[in-house]
Amino acid sequence: MHPDQATGYIVETALEKRKAFAVVPCCVFANDFPERKVSKGKLVETVDDLIEWIKIKCKEVGEPKTGFLPMEGKNKIVYMRE
């Protein structure tokens, strides 16, 4: 549920293999991933930016869905079915 630095790898691998995925983005780790950018070349610095980046990555395959899990803390889930 809390993938930390693996968030991008989970999404990219799932897309490459055409598999379903679900992540709950929490920590952005902007310094570890300076290549992550959203609209107009803005660096991914917030959780909302990270969710936008995930949506951009998914564009070629489809539109990921978002929802909320019934729990405290970071609970916005981004997922895509096969």
N, C-alpha and C positions, 0 to 999 in steps of 0.2 A: 504493500500500500504506500510505502514511503520510499520511492526509488532513488532519491538523491541524484548523484551524478549519472546514474544509469537511465534516467528518463529518456533522453534523446536516443540512446542506443536501443532501448526497448522499442520505441516508435520506429526508428529507421530499420531495424531488423524485421519487425512485423510487416512493414510496408514492402521491404525487399522480398520477403517470403510469402507475401499476400496472406498474412495471418491476422487474426483478430488481436486487438490489444486493449488494455485499459490501464491508465495511469492516473495517479492523484498528484499532480505537480505541487511541490512544496518549496523546496530550496532551489534557487536559480543557479548559483555558482557561476555568476557572470565572469569572474576572473579566470575560471577554468575553461570557459567556452566563448572566447571573444569572437569566434566566427559566426555565432548565432545572431542573426539580425532579423528584424521585422520590417514593416513598411518604412520606406524612405531611408533604409540603411541604419535605422536605430538599433542599438545594441539591446539584447534581451537582458533586462535588469530587474523585472518584476515578475511575479507569478502570472499576471495577466499577459505580459509580453511572452512568457514561455508558452502559454496556451495558444496565443496567436501564432507563434513559431511552429507549434505542432500542427495547427490547422494549415499553415502554408506548406509544410512538409507533405501533408496528406492530399493536397490539391489534385495531383495526377491520378490518384486512386479513388478519391471520393471525399465526402464531407464527414469529418468525425462528429460525433455527438457529444454533448456535455450534459451533466446532471449533477446532482448533489447527493452525497451519502448521508444517512441519518446518524451523524456522529459530530462531536465537537472538533474544533480546529480546522485545518485545511481539509475540505471535504468535497471540493469540486473535482469531479471525475471527467476525464476525456477518454473516449473510447471509440473504437471502430470495429464493426463486425466484418467477417470475411465476405 
